[in-house]
């Protein structure tokens, strides 16, 4: 089996298009014995001027002054971040909806393109919702009957790995049967009952993406000009290349 990289970010806000990463933590571990292979943690200084609103600081306790004193420019570690994922599956807690997209956007903002690797994207929150549904702190407590300090990226990463280990021990068959592709954090794409990627809303709701790529190229160009997530556009580009050669 592949090694797995678990990662988490702390950010200036929750807008995946505009907000900036100010901390990233990654731990690479052996998916068979859950032993750590490598780790990476940085406080990162975004490009240009940036603001960390009080409501964000209230969650992760990071201030602009702290980041400027302790961080490194995000652009200086961008390639290191991408290289750390190389050849691995990916694990996060709610990362399929947030962290993956904001990381891709932050990398693009410093001129580094991250084409999402062809791998499994395990998300312990999605897995847990399938089973029970809980916040990370509650899930962790249920599995281990103890608490941890949430909303620090490195603490969240290590808690997520421990939760995932318990999930694999107790629910491996369910996890192995799950569709682990990321379709679109903005909710524009989904899979239908036949496992075909379709539009989730809009003019072509429930119509296959590959079909619209063939029949309405103007609509595809319209998507490209709008503020849809890079992951949405990447999935549409993949369908276009497969069906519109």
N, C-alpha and C positions, 0 to 999 in steps of 0.2 A: 504494500500500500504506500501511497505518497506520504511525505511529511505534510503537516498542516500548519499554516501560519494563522494564528489568532491575532487580530489587531483591533484597536479602538482609538478614537480621536476625541479630543476636547476642542471645542470651536468657539468662535465669537458669537455664534447664534445657530439657528436651525434652518436657515435658508440655504439649500444645497447649491444654489446658483451664485449666491453673493457672499456668504459667510466664509471665514478663513479658519484653517486649522492652526491651533496654537500648541497642541501637544499630540504626539502620536506614539503609541507603544505597540510593539509587535513581539510575539514569542513564537518561535518555530519549534514544533514538538513532533515526536515520533507517534504516529497514529495508532501504533500497536501497543506500546507500553506507556505512552503519555509522558515520556521523559523529555525534558527540554533539550533541544539541539542548539539553539542560538536565540539571542534576544536583541532588541533594538528599541531605544527609547530616547526621544528628543522633545524638548520644548522648541517650538519653531516660530520664527518671526515672519509674518506675512510680508509680501511685497507692498511698498508704499505705506501710506498712513493707514492706520486701522484703529478700531474702537472695540473695546470689550464692554458691552453694556452691563450695568449693575445686576440685572436679572441673570445674565450668564455667569458672572462672577459668583453669585449666590449659589449656583449649582456646582461649579467646579473649583471655586476659590482661587482662580487665576486672575491676576490683574495685568494691565498693560505694562506697568513698571516691572513686575516680576518677569514677564516674558522678555522684555528688552534686556534685562540684566542676565537672564539665565538661558535665553534661547539662541538658536543659530538660524540664519536665514533659511527659509523653507526651500528656496531654489538650490541651496548648496547641498541638500540631502535628498532632493527629489529622485535622482537616479538610484541612490542607495535604497530608497524605499521600494522602488519597482524591482530592483535586483533581489531584494529580500524575499519577494513572493515567488521567484522563479522556480518552476517545477513543482510547486506545492498546491494543495487545495487550500481553501480559505475559510476561516471560521470567525464569526463575530456575534455580537448580541445586538440585534436590530440593525446590523450593518448592511444587510441586503436592501433595506429601505433608506438608509442614511449614509453610513460611513463610506461605503464603496463609491457612491455617487459624489459626495463632497470631496473625497480624495481625488477622484478622476478630474473633477473641475478645478481643484487647486493645482494639480499637476499641469493641466492645460494652461492655467493662468501664468505659469512660469515657463511656458514653451516646451513642456515635456509631455509627450503623448503616451498615455497608458492604454494600450489596447487590452481589454479585459482578457485574461488568460482563459483557455479552454479547460476549466477545472470545476470541481464541485464547490459550491458556495454554501457551506453549512451556516445556519443562523440559529443559535440556540433559543432565541425568543420565538421564532417561527415554529421550531420543534416543540417548544414548551406550550405554545398556544394550541398546537394540535393535541396536546395531552391534557394540559390544565389551564394555562394562561396566567402569567404572573410577571411582575417586575424582576429584574436581575437579583436585587437584594432579597426578595421573597423566595425566588427559586433557589438561590444559594442556601438560604436558611432551611428550606424544606429538605434539601439533600444532605446538608451537613449539620443542621441544628446549631448553627453559630452565625454570627454576623461578620461583615467585613466593611471597610470604609469605601462607600460607593462614590462615583463621580471623580475618581482619579483614574486616568487612562490605564496606568500600569496595574492598579488594583483591579479594575474592571476586566482587563485582559486575563489576569490570573484566575479571577473568580469564574469567568466564562469558560476557561479551559477545564476547571474542576467540575463545573456544571455539565459540560459536554462529555467529560469522562463518565459521569454517572448516567447521562442519557444514553451513551453508547452501551454501557453495561446493562441497562435495564430495557432499552427500547431499540436495539440495533436493527431488528427486522423492519420496524416502521421507518426508521431513518433511511435505511438503504432503499426503501421503496418510494421515497419522496422525490418529487421533481425539484432539483436544487439549482436550476437555472435562474439567473436574475433577468427578468423581462423588462420592467421599467419602474423605477421608484416613483415616477409621476402618475402611475396607474393607467397610462394610456394603452398599454398592451396587456394581454392576459392569454392564458391557454383555455381552449374550449374542451368539451368532454372528449373530443377525439385527439387531444394533445396537440392541436394546431394553434399556432400563434395568431390571435385575432385582435382587432381594435376593441378596446373596452368601452369606448364612448365616442361620440361625434358622428359625423356624416356616414361613416362606414362601420358603425357599431356592430360587433359580432361577425364582421366579414374578415376572411383570412388576409393577413398582411401581404403574402406573396401574390394573391389575386389582384389586390389593388396596385401593387407595384407594376403589374402587367397592364392593367386597364386604365389607370388614372395617374399618369406620371406627374401631372400638374399638382395633384394632391400631395404626392410625395415631396415635390419641391416646396410646397407650402409648409409642410412639417419641418423641412430643413431650415426655413427662414424664421421659424418660431422658436420660442424658448423652451422646447422640450428637453428632457434630460439627455446627456450624451449616451447613456445606456439605451434609451429608447431609439435614438438615431442609429446606434451601432447594430441593434437587432433588425431595424428596417433595412439598413445597408446590407446586412447578411442575407436577408430574404431577397433583396433586389439582385445581388450577385448570383444567388443560386437559381433564380427563376427568370431573370431578364438578361441573359447573356447575349 
